[in-house]
Amino acid sequence: MSSASSSSRPLTLSGYPRAIAHVDGDAFFTSVEQSVHPEWKGCPVVTGQERGIIACASYEAKALGIKRGVALWEAQRMCPELVVVPSDYELYSLYSKRMFEIMRRYTPMVEEHSIDEGFVDLSGLRRVFHGSYEAIAREMQATIRRELDIGVSVGLGPSKSIAKLASKFRKPYGFTPVAGYHLHLFIPRILLSDVWGFGRNTVQLLQQYGLRTAWDVVQRSEAWISQLLGKPGREIWHELRGESIYAVNPEEKTSYTTISKCKTFTAPSADRAFVYAKLIRNLENAFAKLRRYKLSTRVITVALRTKGFMQQGMEARLSRPTSATQEVLPVVRTLFDELYQPGEAYRTTMIALGKLQEDRGIQYELFEDPVRIDAMNRVAQAMDVINKRLGKHKVQLGPALDLARGEETGPRDIPPQRHNNLLPGETARKRLRIPRLAVPV
């Protein structure tokens, strides 16, 4: 940081006009695995055995140069003692819920930003807890560590953007409070690429004007930023100056603008029926979620990725919104036939649903068959009821039956240890929402 920036006057004399904390899990997936398996503490651990690509690496693994996205064989070459486990998203979700439950002990103003990070509005709670905002945030961090045995980093600031930047400033197990009157010391250390909300194109645009850090942004006038970046840029400008624009939203997410389902399988397959079956399984999952939130879609995108990581996709716009899986099957089949190249080995299929809207019933077109369309909607709803009662995909579309021919077995189908380590009374589909610790007694 330059001496000129360090000697600049504070942007504000207010410490915490709003006190917002950002709690960010440290290598969350592997931290959870080390909590359940204490014998792995201090060892390099990675998840993603089922994918062949590392999904999360512990800090011990990161210290060896092993990062997310690295091929598993390459990571094991770098570290033969590497502990490799399949991803257990059910377990991670459980720990996530418990982490947010701890955060809500301090305030109901908790926003779940993702499975391993969230925002907490602590404003006005100093009198309740008889301590400073820093003390409250530190106590929350310590409680998570004590009760869940996982590490989180916490950033405290006058806005969500500052809190999020602060939580990543000292990892792992970091705690970084940034009061308003210290912003002029903190902001110059933040590169444009690290600012929440600045994508690659925005960063390149700002760099064309000679800007390099977040401090350079806040030194420009609001009018200049607004003219260059519009409303989103203006809001970020205010947030970086410690002015809270983005409120902490404690409401659970109940709607979506898009829904996508993606499935990577090993080994890559050139079997047309099998690849199509994978795509249909994505379609089933996407439409089940669509109906769960009482939505319908007007745009369907199909994408296929080859063994060589080349991806192609096509989009279709429907004449009216729908939530019935069977109704869009002919469209999906047409898109698949256009994209599929015979003899090519594919590793990933994807379905994306766009132009989502609240499902208000069907407004039939002039020459449509209302009886047939109504029957397809009732079939979809009946499948949801049966699958909810008996287990996922107990009833499925015909093309998905090709998944049962044997190609499904592979590294991606390795079940997490918790699935093979059931408690009395549990089944493969129904388990108590508690972990089973691997502690020798």
N, C-alpha and C positions, 0 to 999 in steps of 0.2 A: 504494500500500500504506500502511495507516495506521501511525502511529508505535507504536501499542499492539501491533499484530501484529509489527512489526519488533523490538520489545524483548522479545517473548515468549521464554521459555526454549526451548532445543532440544528436539525430541521425543525425541531419542536422542543419545548421545555417540559412537555407532559411526559410522564413515565409510561403509564399504561391507561390511556383513555378507555381502551378496551384491553382486557388481558386474555389473549387467545393462545392456547397451547396446542402444539401438533405432536402427537405421539406416533412414533414410527418404529415398527419392529425391526430388530437387527438380524438380518439373514433369517427371517421369520420361520420358514419351513424347516431349515436345519436346526434352528434354535429349539423348535418344538420337538424334533426328533431327539435332540440331546437331553431335553427335559424328561422325555419318556424313557430314554436309554442313558442313564447317568454314566455308564461305562464309556460312552462316546465323547464325553466332555474332554476338551483339549485335543481331540483328534480331528483330522480333516474329514468332513462329512459332506456329501452331496446328495441331492434328490434328483430323480429323473431317470432311474434305472429302466422304467417302462418305455421311455422315449428314445434312449440311446444318446440323449443330449441333456446336459446339466440344466435343471430348472432352477436350482438354488444351491449356493455353495456357502459353507460356514466360513467364518473369518479365518480359521486355521487353514482352510483350503485356499482362500483368496490370497493368503500370505505366500502361497506357493505358486501363484499365478494362475490358479484355476478359477474360472469365472463362468457365469451363466452363459449358455449357448455353446460352450465348448463341447465337442464330441466326447463321449464317454471313454472311448479307447484312447484318445489323446490325453485326457485327464489321468487315466490309470497309468499311462506311460510316464507322465510327469511325476506321479506319486503312486507307486505300487501298493502302498498301505492305505490307499483311499477307501473310506467306508462309503459304499454306494447302496442307496435304498430306493424303493419305489415311492412315488409321491402318494401320500395318504391325505387327500383333500378333505375327507370327512373329519379326520383328526385335527387338521389345521383350522377348519371351520369351528370346531368345538373350542379350541384355544382362543380363537378370535372372539367368539361370543363371550367367553369368560373375561377376556381382556377388556372388552367394552363394558361389561357389567361392573368391573372394578372402577372404570372411569366414571360411570354413572353414579357411583357412591358419592362422588364429590359434587356433581351437578347434573341436572337432567339435560343440559345443553351440550349434547355430545353428537357429533356427526360422523357416521361411519363412511369414511372416504374410500376405503378398500378393505380387503380381508385383514391387512396388517398395519393400517394406519388410520388415524382419525383426528378430528379437531375437537377441542374442548374450550368452551367459553367460561372463564373463571371470574369474569367481571362482577364486582360487588361482593365477593365471597371472603374478603380478608377478615371482616368482622365475625363471620360465621366460624371460621377456622382459627381465629386469633393468631394470624400470621400473615406474612407477605405472600404475594402471588408466586414468587420463586419458591417459598417454602411449601406451598400447597402443591405445586407442580412436582417438586422433588419427592414429596411424600407419595404422590400418586405413582410416580416412576418406581419408587422403592417397593410399594405394595405389589405392583405387577411382578417385579423381580422375585419378591419373597413368596408370593402365593402360586405363581405359575412357573417359576424357575426359568424364565426367558428374559432376554435383555431387550429393552426399548430405549431409543434415544428421544429426547424431548426438547423441543424448541418453544420458547415463550416470547411473544411479541405483541405489539398493538394491532396487528392485522393478521389474517390467515396467510398471506403471502410471506410476511416476515417470519412467522412461526414455522412455516414449512421449510424455508431456507435455513433457519436456525437449527432445526432438528437434524439436518444432514451435515451440519458444520463440524460436529465432533462425533464420529461414529467409530466403534460401537459404544454403547452405554453412555452416550454423551448427554450433557445438559447445557443448553446455551440460552440464557435469557438476554433479550435485546430490548431494553427500555427505549422509549421514544427519543430521549435525549442522548442515546448512544448510537442512533442510526447512522450518523455521519462517520462513525468508526467502523461499523459493520458493513454497510452497503458497498463501499469501495472494494471489498474483498470478493464480491460476488460477480462472476462473469455473466454476460448476457445469456449464454446457453444454459445457465443454472436457474434462471428466473422462471418461476411457475407461470405458464401461459405463453411463453415465447418459444415458438417452434423454429425450425431451422431456417425457413424462409424469412421470418421476422428478424432473426438474428443477423442474417446476411444483409437485409435491408438496412438495419440500424448501423451495421459496420460500414456500409457505403457512406454514411454520414460521419464517420470517425468515432462512433460510440463503441466502447469495449466492455464497460462494466455497468452494473445497475446504478452506480453513482452518476455515471454520465447521463443516464436516462432521467433521473430525478432532477438534474441540473438544468434540463431543458424546460421550456415553458409548457404549461398544460395545453395551450393552443397549438403549439408546434407538434406535440405528441398526438393530439386529437386529429390534426389534419393528416398526419402520416399514417397513423394506425387505427383511427376511428374510435368508437366507444370502447372496445375491448382494451386497446392500448391505454386509453385514458383511465380506465378503471385500475389497470395494473400500476400506472404511474401514481395514482392516489394510494394504493396499497403499499407500494414501496416507500412512500413518504410517511407511513405509519397511520394512514387514515383508513379505517375499516370500511370497506365497500362490500365485501363478500361476507354476509352474516353466516354464523354457524347454524346449520339446518338440522335439527334433531329428528326430523320426520323420516320414517323408513321409506325407502324408494319403492314406489308402487307403479311407476309407469316407465316406459322406455321409448326412445325415438327410433332405435334400431335393435334388432335381435340377430345374433349370428351364432352359429355352431360350426366348429372346425374339428376335424378328426385326423390325426396323423397315425399311420399304421406301419408296423414293421412285420416282415420285410416288405418293401415296395412291391406292388402287384401289377401285372399286365393283364390280369383276368378281368375282362369287361364287366361281367355280371357281379363280380366281387366288388370292384371299385364303385359300380352303380349302387350296390347294396349299402356301402359305406355312406354314400351321398344321401340315400333315402333315410338312413338312420339319423343323420344330421337333420334332415327335413322333419322327421318325427319329433325330435327333441325341440327344434325351434318352434314348431307349431303347438306343441304341448305347453311350452312357456308362454306363447302368444295367447292361448286360451286361458291359461292360469291368471293372466292379468287382464282378461276380458278386452283384448285388442284384436284388430284385424289388420291385414297388410295389403298394399297395392303394388309393391315392387319386390321382386324376387331376384337375387343374384346367386349364380352358381359359379364356383371356382374350383379348378383342379391344379394341383402342384405335382410336378414330375419328380422322379428320383434325383434329377440334377438341379432341383430347386427352381425350375422355371414354372411360372404360374400364369394361367390364363383364366379369364372370367367373362361371363356374359350376363346381361340384365334383361329382365322382361317386366313390362308394366301391364297390370291386369286391368280389365275394363271396369271392375268394381272391387271394393275391399272384400276379403274373405278370411276366415279362420279355420276352414276345413282342409285338412291335409290332402284328402283324396281329390279334391277339386283342382288342385294345382299340379297333380302328378303328371298330366300330359305336357304341361309347360316345362316342368323340370326335366322330363325325359327328352324333350326337344333340345333344350339347352345343353344337356349332357352329350347328346349325339353330335352336336356341333363342335363341342370342345374335345371330346375323346379322340385320341389318335391311336389306332390299332398298333399293337406291338410296343407302345410306350409304357414304361413302368411308372406307376403313380404312387405317391407316398402320403398325400393329403387331399381331403375333399372338404368343401366349405359351402354352407348355405347362409345367406344373409337376407333378412327381411327388412324392408324399408317402407317409408311413407305410412308409418303405423298410426292408427287412430282408434278411438274408443269404438268397440263393437256395439252398434246400435241396431243390429238386425240386418236383414238382407233386403235391398231394394233391387228387384229383379229387372233385368234388361227385357226388351220387347219379345225376343224370340228364345228366351231361356226356358228351361224345363224346371218349374218350381218344385215339383214333386221329387225329382232326382236330386236337386241341390239340397233340399230340406233333408232328404235321407242321408246324404253325405255328412251334413252337419250333425245329425243325430248319431251317426256311426262314430264320428270323431269324439263326441261327448261321452258316448258309451265306453270307448276305448280308454279315455281318461279315468273314468270311474273304476274300471276293472284293473288298470295298471296301478292306480293308487292303492287299491285294496290288496292285490296279489303280488305286486312288484313290477318294477320298470320293464317295459317291453314284453310282458307276458302275452299281450296281444299286439301284433305288429303288422305292418303292411307286407304284402306278398313278396316284393323284391328284396326286402331285408332278410328273408329266409336264407339267402345265399351266404349270409355271414356264418351259418352253422355248418359249413362244409369242411371246416378244418383250417382254413387260411387265417382265421381269427387268432389262433394260438401263436404267441410270440412274446418278445420282451415287454411289449406294452400291456400284456395281459397278466403280468406278475402282480398278484394281489398284495396290498400292504400287509404288514405283520398283524395289525389289529384285526383284519378280516379273518385271519387264520387262528386267532387267539381269542376265542369267544368266551364270554362269561356264561355261567349257567342260565339257561332259558333264552339265550340269544340265538338268532339265526343269521344266515349270510346276508339277508336283506334287512333284518330288523335288529338293531343293536342299541343298547343303552348309550346315551350321549355322555359317556365318561371314558377317559383313556384307561388303558391297562398298562401300568408302569412295569418296566422290565427290571425290577429291583430284586436281586437275590436275597432270600431270607433263610 
